[in-house]
Amino acid sequence: KVSESVREKAWKTYESLSAADGALACNKKKKETWGVCIFIVAIDLDEVTFTFTELLKSINISVCTFFQFLKEVDVNMDTVSTKVDSTVSRLKKKYDVLFALYHKFERTCGLIYLEQPSSEISAELSSVLVLKNYWITFLLAKGKVLQVEDDLVISFQLLLCVLDYFIKLSPPAMLKEPYRSSVSAVAVNGSARTPRRGQNRSSRTAKQLDTDTKIIEILCKEHDCNLDEVKNVYITSFIPFLNSAGIVASNGLPEVEVILKQYDELYLKNKDIDARLFLTHDETLQPDVIACSQLERTPLKNNPDEEINVIHPQTPVRAAMNNIQQLIMILNSATDKPSDTLIMYFNNCTVNPKDSILKRVESFDHIFKKKFAEAVGQGWAEIGSQRYKLGVRLYYRVMESMLKSEEERLSVQNFSKLLNDNIFHTSLLACAVEVVMATYSRNASQSDSTNAETDLSFPWILNVFDLKAFDLYKVIESFIKAEPSLTREMIKHLEHCEHRIMESLAWQSGSPLFDLIKQSKEREGQADQPEPTATLNAPLQHNHTAADLYLSPVKSPKKKASGPPLSATSTPDVQPAVIPQTQKPQKSTSLSLFYKKVYLLAYRRLHTLFLHLLSEHPDLEPLIWTLFQHTLQNEYELMRDRHLDQIMMCSMYGICKVKNVDLRFKIIVSAYKELCNTNQETFKRVLIREEQYDSIIVFYNLVFMQKLKTNILQYASSRPPTLSPIPHIPRSPYQFSNSPRRVPAGNNIYISPLKSPYKFSDGFQSPTKMTPKSRILVSIGESFGTSEKFQKINQMLCNSECQLKRSAEVSAAAPKPLKRLRFDIEGQDEADGSKHLPQESKFQQKLAEMTSTRTRMQKQKLNDGNDTSASEEK
């Protein structure tokens, strides 16, 4: 099936791989290497005459092993092009979604159908046939109505529609409860399995859905799926698919041959993965534990001897549904219109912004709906509109929270400048919609957030709202602080968006960032800097608000007279048109904060890569950082339409070169590929000059080194440049800590993030599984439940007491009864009489304290019980 031109070029690629450094793996896997070479060349030449599955079968290799091996053979940066990288990324995303959906589908069918139905059901309707029928119908529907192949949520909603349709066509004797009763009830009211001839299929099926929603309700409840959304998918996408596919029911189920033929045509057209092979658990579609990024990870035991309940992690589908339900629960209390509080803020403005805000929201509704349909498919426009409306609710909710914070901070209620700023509103609305989109666009594989992005992922939203990345950046931190209900995943996603902006998106041509830097340079001559190096090792103050970065509200005269003057963090970027000659324009807050954050991100990236490559040369890190920081500050034009990591790798290579440390670019790139959140295009496709791109090595030789040659050579002289201070590394203002944190003024009280998987049912969260440690936790503010938990605590403490008696002789005075539970501050509480021997270990001391505390609690409980009994007797 391979053309002669592909075969010739593939052989040259094979020879170069076999002769390259580190070609041992290729020489051992000659057949696999030959298959990979054919794949690479066929894509580069646009002559793919075979399907991806056919290739896998020919070289007897699985999907995941193929992807891993392709990564290994790319020893030189020009072996695998960015075009091939893009194709592989698409294939991997599609595989991840299909893999997750099939296993969800298989488990779900096990809950719906009897394995051995009664003898009255013919063998033709066996569970194997049911699985095959449903899965291929779903694959056909997904391929025909869904343009976005990697959207896990929409694909799953479509799968539920397929299940609902076929469950109604199934004989009740095949089904388990509650589906059997529901189908029987439908048959009594009017059988769905005996459609009237001549009746329009579309109107008939839509009517059935309106009257027979019991099954779709059960399916949605079981999988925590939004019923209205699934019904919308059913009517707008699934019914048109049934009409176009011409599926004819026979014995209650469609003919397998009909859908098989249609899917075969689709598969051969796409030339990718034959997803029918999931049904037979074909080895080419099974994940390789080592080679493939695991979709699910099981926690390891700390102690092999410890008896532990195996905790199964959430599946990708369950995790996605939980995140969506949590978002919807948060926004259920919000409204589609401004609240009374917001209206009050609008009325307090010098120029009331209400009309322009409402008009803007309505205008973007049409734009978003159109763009969403273009990306996903024309039948999905209403789904897009539903998601936008959720974003609008979040937009109003966060805006109100922001204004309340600003009122408290500045003691003003007139936010006319801020609320009449178009860019502020567009940025805030875009950020809110991005949160909704990211919640729905959860990837099937979360192992690599960059390479696993969907077509609707950030920065898609910037194009929809015609927004500059630098403008969106200004609102992200304030947005996170203003919405305390954001999940950990959403906070991490927004932080990831912020990093994407700082590393490349804000440096694109046309960005307002370059104008701000230019104004900063011109303010007091070339000596001025975007951000002085002296502030690098100062703590990054996270007290900036969106109002600071867009427009700064003016304090009231009363407050201004009595309070301190406006701080540097409250200076507006946009100055009044007329400025007195004696007053110089103040420094841009957004530019200053942006550079501080960029330096921080840059150093973290550099430090991580440095530890991978040059840990034996610790003296080089400050030199590399100084060159890196100097470039960002003084040669910022090198960042135009480029990536922060490109400058980082060039700085590392340049210093190693001048210091005679052997570190080749190939080694730097190999280590860089292993870092998280990296993209191969970063080092394979670097801007050289206008419209011309090449590898990072070419960029270093023709651009970077030419621009910084004099500066780089100074590091070899006896008087090297003054070293830049290392940025102060603060805790992120919006990251959850993995370890317990001490509560301020709370003595020995600590809090930890909740790690248990959650299942949403009846509108409330309830833990589905608990870890071994959390099985006996007391939750303050909730009903403690039965006495069994107290008995477990008593048993645990009794065991501790027995261990203590066996391990050491402890003599302690009789504990004094206390009316209140006391926590020791320094690890001991001498007041309770529990003195410790000097030879005791800290562990033994802690056990003694636990025993003493337990005894006091029991005595106190006994006394309280006696008091209660006495009062009742009275």
C-alpha positions, 0 to 999 in steps of 0.5 A: 500500500506504500508508494515508491516515493514514501518507501525511498525516503523512509529507507533513508530515514531508517539508515540515518536512525540506525547510524545516529548516536544512541541507535541501540534501541532502533537496531534491536527493533528493526521492524518497528523502526521501519514501520515508524519511518514509513509512518513519518514519511507518509505524513510528511509527504501527504501520501498516507495510503494505509490506516493507523491500525493497519500499520500497528498490525503490520509491525505487531505493536500497540498504540501506546508502545508506538507513541513511546517508540516514536519519541525514542527514535527522535534522537535528533530534532529533525527526525520527527517534524512538527507536522508528525507531532501534530498528527500523533497528538491528534491520534493520542487524544482520540485514543484516550477518549475512545479508551475511556469511553469504551470501558465506561460503556462496557461497565454500564452495559453490565449494569443494564443487561442480564448476562444470561437472559431467559430462554425466551430471548433468541440467541441473536439478542445475546449480550455480545451482539448488544455490545457490538450493535451499540458500540458501532452505532455510537462510533458511527454517530460520533464520527458523523455529527461530532467534529471535535474528536477529543471532546470527552463530555459531549462524546459521553452524552452522545453515548447516553443517547445511544443507550437510551434509544436502544434500551427502549428497543430491547425486550424487557426480559433482557434488562436488569432493574430499574430499566426493565420496569421502565421499558415495560411501562413504555410498552404499556403506554405505547411500544417504542419497538413498533413504530408506525409506518409513514410517521416521520422518524424525527418527530416520532423519536422526539415525541418519544423522548418527551413522553418516555424520559424515564430511562434517560433520567435513570442514565443521567442520574447514574452517571451524574450527567445533566439531563437537560444537556443530554436531552438537547444532544438527543434532539439536536444531534442524535435524531438527525444522525438516525435520519441520515444513517437510515437505520432500520429496526429488525427484531427490535435492533438495527441490522449490524451489517448496515452500521458496520458498512457505514462505519467501515467507510468512515474508518477508511476515510479517516485512516486512523484507529479502528475502534471496533477492535475494542470489542475484542480487546485487541492487543493493539488497543490495550494500554502498555503499563510502562509505555503509555501514560496511565489513565488511572493510577492506584495508590501504593501501600505505605506498608506492604504488611498493612491491611488496606482497602484497595481504593479505585481511582475515578475514571476520566468520565466520572471525574469530568461529570463530577467537575461539571456537577460541582460547577452547576451547583455553584452557579445554580444560585447565580442568575443570568442577569445582574443582581440587585447588588450589582445594579446598585453599583451600576447606579452609583457610577457617574456613567451608568454602565448597565446598558453597555454591559447587557448589550455586550453580553448579548452580543458575545452570546451570538458570537460564541454560539457561532464559533462553538458550532464551527468548532464542534459541529453545526448541530451543537450550537445550542449546547454552546449557548448553554455553556455560554450562559453558565459563563455569564452567571459566573461573570456576574457573580465574580464581578459582584465579589470583586466590587465588594472587595474593592469597596472594602479596600478603597471605601468608595462605591463609584467604580465608573471608570472600571465598570465602563472599561470595555477591555475589563469586561471582555476579559472578565467575561472571557475568563468566566467562559474559559472556566466553564469550557475547561470544566467541560473539556476535561481531557481523557488523559490528564498526564500531560496538560499541554499535549492533551489539549482539546480543540476548544482549549485555551487559547481558543477563547481569545479568538472568540472574544477577539482579546489580547492575551496580556489583557486577559492576564490582568484579570486571572489572579483577581478572578481566582481570589474573587471566586472561592468555590473554584475547584483545585483543577480550575485553579490549576487550569487558570494558573496554567493559562497565566503561564501560557500567557507569560511564556509566549502569548503575551509576546506575540506581535500586536500585543499591548505588552510591547507598547507598555515596555516602550513607554516605560523605556521612554519615560526617563530615557533608556536607563529605565527598566520594565522591572529593576533587578533590585526587586527580584529577591524581594517577596512578590506581593499578591495584593494587586487587584484587577482594578489596579491593572485596568483602571484604578478607582479614585479614593473619596476625598474624605478617605484621601485626607485621612488615609495614606496616599495611593500606593504604587499598586493603585496607579492606573495604566491609562493616565488622564489626557492632560498631565501637569508638566511637574507631574511625571506619568507613574510606572505601569503597575501591570507591566511591573507585576507582569515582569516580576511574575515572568522572572519568577516563572523563568527562574523556576523553569531554568532551575528545573532544567538545570537540576536535570543537566548541570547539578554537578556545576552549581556555580553555572546556575547564577551565570545562566540566570544572569544572562537569561534575565538580562535578555528578558530585560534589555533584549526583550525584542528577542521574545517577540513571537517566540517562547520563554523556554527558547531563550532559556535553552539558548542562555544555558547553551551559551554559558556552557560554551563559554565556560568550556562545559560540554553540553550539546543542544541535543542533550538540552532538548532531550532533557527539556522533552521530559519536563512537564507542560512542554511542546516539541514545537518549542525547539523544532520550530523557532522564528528566525526572521519574518515568516521563516522558522527553523530549529533552536540550534539555527536560532541560536547561531543566527539570532541569539548569539549574534545579538548577545555575543559581546555579553556572552563573552564577558562571562569568560573574562576576569571581570564578568557581569554583575550577577542578577539576584535569584528571584524570591520564590513565594507560595502561590497565592492561589495554590492548594498545599498538599501538606497540612497547614497550621491554622493561624492562632489555632494552637496545634490545629492543622487543616489538609486538602480533602482528597477523597473522590466524590460522587454527586447525588441528589444535589449534594456531595458525599464521599464515595470512598475514604482512605485508610486514614480518613475512615475515622476522621471527625468532621466538625460541623457535621453529625458524627453518626453512630457510636462505631466511630467512637469505638474505632477511636477507642480501639486505636488509642487502646492499641497505642496504650498497649504498645506504650506499656510494652515499649517503656515504663512510664510513671505519671501522676494521676491526670487532672479532670479538665472541663475543656480539651487542651492542646499542647503547644510545644509538644508537652503540657506539664500542667496535666501531670504527664511528665516524660522521662528524658530517655523517652523517644518523641513517639513514646512521649506523644503516645503518653500524651494521647493516653492522658488526653483520652483518660481525661476525655473519658472522665469528663464524658462520665462526669457529664453523663452523671450530671445529665442523669441527675438532672433528668432524675430531678 
